[in-house]
């Protein structure tokens, strides 16, 4: 399957353009590729935030029962120990 490209034109502030030019050169990618990568990352971030909001709403509407709370607290303790390096 071939993905077709669409040409578009956008206006950005000159300092941002200059930063993008330098970054594209450092990364050895075209300006178009850099903008595509940035847009892909932005879309992923927005979609992740939307999923997180939906999950938070779901948890607000259905709070954990006593057994789930006990398990969550145990998991938090285990995570703290892992993060602090106490395997």
mmCIF file of the C-alpha atoms, coordinates in Angstrom:
data_MODEL
# 
_entry.id   MODEL 
# 
loop_
_atom_site.group_PDB 
_atom_site.id 
_atom_site.type_symbol 
_atom_site.label_atom_id 
_atom_site.label_alt_id 
_atom_site.label_comp_id 
_atom_site.label_asym_id 
_atom_site.label_entity_id 
_atom_site.label_seq_id 
_atom_site.pdbx_PDB_ins_code 
_atom_site.Cartn_x 
_atom_site.Cartn_y 
_atom_site.Cartn_z 
_atom_site.occupancy 
_atom_site.B_iso_or_equiv 
_atom_site.pdbx_formal_charge 
_atom_site.auth_seq_id 
_atom_site.auth_comp_id 
_atom_site.auth_asym_id 
_atom_site.auth_atom_id 
_atom_site.pdbx_PDB_model_num 
ATOM 1  C CA . UNK A 1 1  ? 0.000   0.000  0.000  1.00 0.00 ? 1  UNK A CA 1 
ATOM 2  C CA . UNK A 1 2  ? 1.415   3.356  -1.022 1.00 0.00 ? 2  UNK A CA 1 
ATOM 3  C CA . UNK A 1 3  ? 0.775   6.414  1.127  1.00 0.00 ? 3  UNK A CA 1 
ATOM 4  C CA . UNK A 1 4  ? 0.297   9.557  -0.885 1.00 0.00 ? 4  UNK A CA 1 
ATOM 5  C CA . UNK A 1 5  ? 1.739   12.881 0.227  1.00 0.00 ? 5  UNK A CA 1 
ATOM 6  C CA . UNK A 1 6  ? -0.152  16.135 0.267  1.00 0.00 ? 6  UNK A CA 1 
ATOM 7  C CA . UNK A 1 7  ? 1.567   19.476 -0.121 1.00 0.00 ? 7  UNK A CA 1 
ATOM 8  C CA . UNK A 1 8  ? 0.516   22.138 2.322  1.00 0.00 ? 8  UNK A CA 1 
ATOM 9  C CA . UNK A 1 9  ? 1.634   25.591 3.286  1.00 0.00 ? 9  UNK A CA 1 
ATOM 10 C CA . UNK A 1 10 ? 1.832   26.915 6.825  1.00 0.00 ? 10 UNK A CA 1 
ATOM 11 C CA . UNK A 1 11 ? 3.035   30.161 8.316  1.00 0.00 ? 11 UNK A CA 1 
ATOM 12 C CA . UNK A 1 12 ? 5.283   30.036 11.358 1.00 0.00 ? 12 UNK A CA 1 
ATOM 13 C CA . UNK A 1 13 ? 7.338   32.620 13.178 1.00 0.00 ? 13 UNK A CA 1 
ATOM 14 C CA . UNK A 1 14 ? 10.864  33.089 11.884 1.00 0.00 ? 14 UNK A CA 1 
ATOM 15 C CA . UNK A 1 15 ? 12.658  32.021 15.120 1.00 0.00 ? 15 UNK A CA 1 
ATOM 16 C CA . UNK A 1 16 ? 10.688  28.756 15.158 1.00 0.00 ? 16 UNK A CA 1 
ATOM 17 C CA . UNK A 1 17 ? 11.487  28.182 11.486 1.00 0.00 ? 17 UNK A CA 1 
ATOM 18 C CA . UNK A 1 18 ? 15.186  28.752 12.138 1.00 0.00 ? 18 UNK A CA 1 
ATOM 19 C CA . UNK A 1 19 ? 15.158  26.316 15.064 1.00 0.00 ? 19 UNK A CA 1 
ATOM 20 C CA . UNK A 1 20 ? 13.433  23.731 12.892 1.00 0.00 ? 20 UNK A CA 1 
ATOM 21 C CA . UNK A 1 21 ? 15.993  24.205 10.127 1.00 0.00 ? 21 UNK A CA 1 
ATOM 22 C CA . UNK A 1 22 ? 18.865  23.622 12.559 1.00 0.00 ? 22 UNK A CA 1 
ATOM 23 C CA . UNK A 1 23 ? 17.178  20.578 14.059 1.00 0.00 ? 23 UNK A CA 1 
ATOM 24 C CA . UNK A 1 24 ? 16.428  19.049 10.659 1.00 0.00 ? 24 UNK A CA 1 
ATOM 25 C CA . UNK A 1 25 ? 20.059  19.529 9.685  1.00 0.00 ? 25 UNK A CA 1 
ATOM 26 C CA . UNK A 1 26 ? 21.304  17.945 12.931 1.00 0.00 ? 26 UNK A CA 1 
ATOM 27 C CA . UNK A 1 27 ? 18.911  15.018 12.514 1.00 0.00 ? 27 UNK A CA 1 
ATOM 28 C CA . UNK A 1 28 ? 19.779  14.747 8.815  1.00 0.00 ? 28 UNK A CA 1 
ATOM 29 C CA . UNK A 1 29 ? 16.124  14.769 7.755  1.00 0.00 ? 29 UNK A CA 1 
ATOM 30 C CA . UNK A 1 30 ? 14.242  17.011 5.397  1.00 0.00 ? 30 UNK A CA 1 
ATOM 31 C CA . UNK A 1 31 ? 12.192  19.890 6.711  1.00 0.00 ? 31 UNK A CA 1 
ATOM 32 C CA . UNK A 1 32 ? 9.054   18.083 5.529  1.00 0.00 ? 32 UNK A CA 1 
ATOM 33 C CA . UNK A 1 33 ? 10.056  14.942 7.425  1.00 0.00 ? 33 UNK A CA 1 
ATOM 34 C CA . UNK A 1 34 ? 10.775  16.953 10.577 1.00 0.00 ? 34 UNK A CA 1 
ATOM 35 C CA . UNK A 1 35 ? 7.364   18.654 10.424 1.00 0.00 ? 35 UNK A CA 1 
ATOM 36 C CA . UNK A 1 36 ? 5.664   15.304 9.794  1.00 0.00 ? 36 UNK A CA 1 
ATOM 37 C CA . UNK A 1 37 ? 7.441   13.756 12.778 1.00 0.00 ? 37 UNK A CA 1 
ATOM 38 C CA . UNK A 1 38 ? 6.490   16.683 15.009 1.00 0.00 ? 38 UNK A CA 1 
ATOM 39 C CA . UNK A 1 39 ? 2.853   16.509 13.932 1.00 0.00 ? 39 UNK A CA 1 
ATOM 40 C CA . UNK A 1 40 ? 2.737   12.742 14.471 1.00 0.00 ? 40 UNK A CA 1 
ATOM 41 C CA . UNK A 1 41 ? 4.118   13.187 18.003 1.00 0.00 ? 41 UNK A CA 1 
ATOM 42 C CA . UNK A 1 42 ? 1.635   15.979 18.756 1.00 0.00 ? 42 UNK A CA 1 
ATOM 43 C CA . UNK A 1 43 ? -1.312  13.887 17.545 1.00 0.00 ? 43 UNK A CA 1 
ATOM 44 C CA . UNK A 1 44 ? -0.135  10.899 19.630 1.00 0.00 ? 44 UNK A CA 1 
ATOM 45 C CA . UNK A 1 45 ? 0.161   13.130 22.701 1.00 0.00 ? 45 UNK A CA 1 
ATOM 46 C CA . UNK A 1 46 ? -3.330  14.563 22.200 1.00 0.00 ? 46 UNK A CA 1 
ATOM 47 C CA . UNK A 1 47 ? -4.818  11.090 21.719 1.00 0.00 ? 47 UNK A CA 1 
ATOM 48 C CA . UNK A 1 48 ? -3.042  9.817  24.842 1.00 0.00 ? 48 UNK A CA 1 
ATOM 49 C CA . UNK A 1 49 ? -4.377  12.754 26.854 1.00 0.00 ? 49 UNK A CA 1 
ATOM 50 C CA . UNK A 1 50 ? -7.891  12.038 25.599 1.00 0.00 ? 50 UNK A CA 1 
ATOM 51 C CA . UNK A 1 51 ? -7.604  8.377  26.632 1.00 0.00 ? 51 UNK A CA 1 
ATOM 52 C CA . UNK A 1 52 ? -6.284  9.418  30.045 1.00 0.00 ? 52 UNK A CA 1 
ATOM 53 C CA . UNK A 1 53 ? -9.205  11.807 30.529 1.00 0.00 ? 53 UNK A CA 1 
ATOM 54 C CA . UNK A 1 54 ? -11.659 9.043  29.617 1.00 0.00 ? 54 UNK A CA 1 
ATOM 55 C CA . UNK A 1 55 ? -9.998  6.631  32.052 1.00 0.00 ? 55 UNK A CA 1 
ATOM 56 C CA . UNK A 1 56 ? -10.005 9.225  34.827 1.00 0.00 ? 56 UNK A CA 1 
ATOM 57 C CA . UNK A 1 57 ? -13.700 9.874  34.239 1.00 0.00 ? 57 UNK A CA 1 
ATOM 58 C CA . UNK A 1 58 ? -14.405 6.145  34.308 1.00 0.00 ? 58 UNK A CA 1 
ATOM 59 C CA . UNK A 1 59 ? -12.541 5.751  37.610 1.00 0.00 ? 59 UNK A CA 1 
ATOM 60 C CA . UNK A 1 60 ? -14.377 8.749  39.092 1.00 0.00 ? 60 UNK A CA 1 
ATOM 61 C CA . UNK A 1 61 ? -17.707 7.194  38.158 1.00 0.00 ? 61 UNK A CA 1 
ATOM 62 C CA . UNK A 1 62 ? -16.675 3.729  39.439 1.00 0.00 ? 62 UNK A CA 1 
ATOM 63 C CA . UNK A 1 63 ? -14.403 4.126  42.479 1.00 0.00 ? 63 UNK A CA 1 
ATOM 64 C CA . UNK A 1 64 ? -12.521 1.034  43.694 1.00 0.00 ? 64 UNK A CA 1 
ATOM 65 C CA . UNK A 1 65 ? -14.069 -1.124 46.406 1.00 0.00 ? 65 UNK A CA 1 
ATOM 66 C CA . UNK A 1 66 ? -12.220 -2.053 49.614 1.00 0.00 ? 66 UNK A CA 1 
ATOM 67 C CA . UNK A 1 67 ? -10.431 -5.059 48.097 1.00 0.00 ? 67 UNK A CA 1 
ATOM 68 C CA . UNK A 1 68 ? -9.314  -3.048 45.057 1.00 0.00 ? 68 UNK A CA 1 
ATOM 69 C CA . UNK A 1 69 ? -8.072  -0.255 47.355 1.00 0.00 ? 69 UNK A CA 1 
ATOM 70 C CA . UNK A 1 70 ? -6.001  -2.781 49.314 1.00 0.00 ? 70 UNK A CA 1 
ATOM 71 C CA . UNK A 1 71 ? -4.462  -4.125 46.098 1.00 0.00 ? 71 UNK A CA 1 
ATOM 72 C CA . UNK A 1 72 ? -3.769  -0.605 44.799 1.00 0.00 ? 72 UNK A CA 1 
ATOM 73 C CA . UNK A 1 73 ? -1.998  0.347  48.025 1.00 0.00 ? 73 UNK A CA 1 
ATOM 74 C CA . UNK A 1 74 ? 0.134   -2.806 47.861 1.00 0.00 ? 74 UNK A CA 1 
ATOM 75 C CA . UNK A 1 75 ? 1.038   -2.012 44.241 1.00 0.00 ? 75 UNK A CA 1 
ATOM 76 C CA . UNK A 1 76 ? 1.950   1.575  45.158 1.00 0.00 ? 76 UNK A CA 1 
ATOM 77 C CA . UNK A 1 77 ? 4.256   0.308  47.895 1.00 0.00 ? 77 UNK A CA 1 
ATOM 78 C CA . UNK A 1 78 ? 5.917   -2.133 45.531 1.00 0.00 ? 78 UNK A CA 1 
ATOM 79 C CA . UNK A 1 79 ? 6.359   0.586  42.920 1.00 0.00 ? 79 UNK A CA 1 
ATOM 80 C CA . UNK A 1 80 ? 7.938   2.906  45.509 1.00 0.00 ? 80 UNK A CA 1 
ATOM 81 C CA . UNK A 1 81 ? 10.397  0.197  46.494 1.00 0.00 ? 81 UNK A CA 1 
ATOM 82 C CA . UNK A 1 82 ? 11.297  -0.444 42.845 1.00 0.00 ? 82 UNK A CA 1 
ATOM 83 C CA . UNK A 1 83 ? 11.788  3.236  42.133 1.00 0.00 ? 83 UNK A CA 1 
ATOM 84 C CA . UNK A 1 84 ? 13.893  3.673  45.252 1.00 0.00 ? 84 UNK A CA 1 
ATOM 85 C CA . UNK A 1 85 ? 15.977  0.637  44.298 1.00 0.00 ? 85 UNK A CA 1 
ATOM 86 C CA . UNK A 1 86 ? 14.818  -1.730 47.032 1.00 0.00 ? 86 UNK A CA 1 
ATOM 87 C CA . UNK A 1 87 ? 14.218  -4.842 44.967 1.00 0.00 ? 87 UNK A CA 1 
# 
